[in-house]
Amino acid sequence: MIDYPRYGKHGWRRWMPSWKFVTGTFLFFVASVMGAAAIAYSRVDVPNEALSAKSQNNIYYWADKTRMVATGSGTNRQIVPFAKIPKSMQNAVISAENKTFWDDSGIDPMGIGRAVWNMAKGGETQGGSTITQQYVKNNRLDDQSQTISRKVKELFISMKVGNETDKDEIMAGYLNTAYYGRGAYGVQAAARAYFNTDAEKLNPSQSALLAAVLKGATYYDPAGYPEIDPEATPENNTVRATKRWSWILDEMQKDGHLPAEERAKYTKFPKVEGPKKSANLSGQIGYLVSTAKANVKAQFGITEQDLERGGYEIYTTFEKDKVDKMESVIKDVIKENIDPKKRPKTDTHVQFGGASVDTATGKIVAIYGGADATKHFQSNADSTGAQVGSTFKPFVLAAAMKDGVRNPELSADQDASERKILDPDKSLYNGKDDLEIRRYNGEIWKDENGDEWRQSNDEDASYGPISLRYAMIKSANSPYVQLGMDVGIDKVRNAAVAAGLREESLVKGEVPSFSLGVSSPSAIRMAGAYATFANEGKQNDPYSVEMVKKSGVVYKEHEAKPKVAFSPAIAGNVTDVLRSVVDDDRGTGRKARIPGRAVAGKTGTTDDNMSAWFVGYTAQLSTAIDMYRFDDDGTKKDRKFEKMYGTGDQPTIHGSSFPSRIWREYMTDAVEGMPLVDFPKPEKLEGAQPVFGGGAKSPTPTPTATPTPTETSATPTTAPPTTTAPPTTTPPPTRTPKPGKTTCGVWDWDCNNTQEPGNPGGNTGQPTTTPPATDTPTPTDSATDGGGNGPGGGNGKPDDGTWIP
């Protein structure tokens, strides 16, 4: 069959193959190649998408939808669907790289041949690949090597992909995986890197430049890469990019993708953003991202593993100007007052935290998590263990207005229907220092060791019987501790949770100090809970993420779920009392005033100056600021709080000092430009009446008889104090103890419960919103805010700092 050397031929003819032999050999070779190709094609499998091709980061946005930061371990890429890629971008790469894309089979044999020939000669490697081949190289093979084996492999896979995969998918896959320089993979990241816009908003001129950059960012990015190649200067790159940009626009016109009149518009090179430094999580950004991540996982059910895979666009509620303002105010206070080098024993490891929440919606618009998220990792806006002190008292007052005080003569199952709703102005409680605290039924409260609980006030100030409004103004402890016992610690806890505090952040048990803020909610939750009062009793959980997108499509959105925590009357009356704390010249919160704005708020200081707070709100914005000091930089697992005596060169630290100043300076700027909105006038509390309490054991009530003239004119055992001004409310009729009684209880409405020796629970029977002269504490008009939360001024702890259950 093979006549070679040729039989019967002599000389040189014997060694010349016949035309039949040549033809046969060629056909055999072609058939063999085609057979091998067919076998190879039939056996080749299209690989799954490479993991690196799907690797993306997460993009976080400010409330105004401007970009905050890109995070995650993934590539700087955000995959967008085909529908979000403008036609101008598709046409630009088609005109520049593969004019027959929509019609070809996915390969360019001539181009591949040229590339193979050049590589075989040892010359410069070159392209010649179709868009389909580049898609396979980037998306399926994840192999950028310039080798014959890779080219052959790419060829067969591209043929199969070209025949079996939709062209739209190929185009989207290519544009989403291609590298555009500046660390940007994919058209969305490129649009952001070069034009600070989204891919779907690219115009033909911008699209042409991105298509030009695809030829090689090192030489076509106008910013230049002289550190890679001295020839890649900004000037040289701009010249190269301009020429290719113009040529691509011309090709787009020739190919019918761009009308002549529109092409004529693009004569000026598009404005390109300068390269930005790689994103990091330093400063406040890390705290914002960690807060938003926690919200995404809790609110939308996206797991940590999902977030690690990347590809999410997370639109937060944080307002950059407010975040910057809160940070700058706190930094100024630290710079001016906190000096660890000068006062290492008092100013080391001082921490501040803050959070600001929109009162109507619960949006967290700003937080301050600490000096730097890359150095101090735990966010001070979140739970830190810092007790909130007297900022907790408004929840005690709200519980008294909502649930009322208990009748000591009734059993627990009769309790609910027989409670007395409390009026904050007409009700008087004993503000005596070192007050003996009693259970609601009059029994002296004792701890597990049998020790009586005596509640002190800050600076040992003693007020006598005072209204609950004035007790809030002066932040007197003893009235609110006894009020909490009369209402019930369980009801106080319920009110705090209803307002928005997390139950797990509240201490367990029924200790009297619960009402004085021995719990440690976060600044975010405190701001949110006070926002409930500003929002007329409607509670919204604070949230930091408005919307999440995946591949450019809305994945999840925040759903508002407001709950009614209190009636508008209760919320309005709490707000009105908290306004007095700020507006009254004797109030501990007077330093938080904002000229021209209605402000309500409360100071808080805990035992031994361990922490200090100010939480307050306008009609639109609620903000909590806290301050405390650790025994380390916040990284130790078992860190402890330190006393702040002498911190900032101040004898003591109260909520009325640095926290109030920070709150006022931040809020003054934060609400500037907002409408001047006053709080609604407080509604009358339905069924509210005077309550007279202070720990006296209540005797069994007897039917009230109509007082005789003699009884009415009876002289009390202790004369009521004189006042410098008439009371603002009408006092009830004077009442006399019944025969055989020397004291009057909370529920003895027909009894004049005058304060007598040995009766710390007595009252004058004269409700007032202006304190009587005898109530003025010493020192006069103290600016402190009720520090000290337990017996003898403690927080429910004996002197050794251990808890009393």
Buried (B, 14 or more C-beta within 10 A) or exposed (E): EEEEEBEEEEEEEEEBBEEEBEEBEEEEEEEEEEEEEEEBBEEBEBBEBBEBBBBBBBBBBBBEEEBBBBBBEBBBBBBBEBEBBBEBBBBBBBBBBBEEBEEBBBBBEEBBEBBBEBBEEEEEEEBBBBBBBBBBBBBBBBBEEBEEEBBEBBBBBBBBBBEEBEBEEBBBBBBBBBBBBBBBBBBBBBBBBBBEBBBBEBBBBBBBBBBBBBBBBBBBBBBBBBEEEEEBEEEBBBEBBBEBBBBBBBBBBEEEBBEEEBBEEBEEBBEBEEBEEEBEBEBBBBBBBBBBBBBBBEBBEBEEEBBEBBBBBBBBBBBBBBBBBBBEBBEEBBEEBBBEEEBEEBBBBBBBBBBBBBBBBBBBBBBBBBBBBEEBBBBBBBBBBBBBBBBBBBBBBBBBBBBBBBBBBBEEEEBEEEBBBBBBBBBBBBBBBBBBBBBBBBEEBEBEEEEEBBBBBBBBBBBBBBBBBBBBBBBBBBBBBBBBBBBBBEBBBBBBBBBBBBEEBBBEEBBBBBBBBBBBBBBBBBBBBBBBBBBBBBBBBBBBBBBBBBBBEEBBEBEEEBEEBBBBBBBBBBBBBBBBBBBBEBBBBBBBBBEEBBBBBBBBBBBBBBBBBBBBBBBBBBBBBBBBBBEEBBEEEEBEBBBBEBBBEBEBBBBBBBBBBBBBBBBBBBBEEEEEEEBBEBBEBEEBBBBBBBBBBBBEBEEEEEBEEEBEEBEBBEEBBEBEEEBEBEBBEBBBBBEEBEBBBBBBBBBBBBBBEEBBBBBBBBBBBBBBEBBBBEEEEBBBBBBBBBBBBBBBBBEEEEBBE
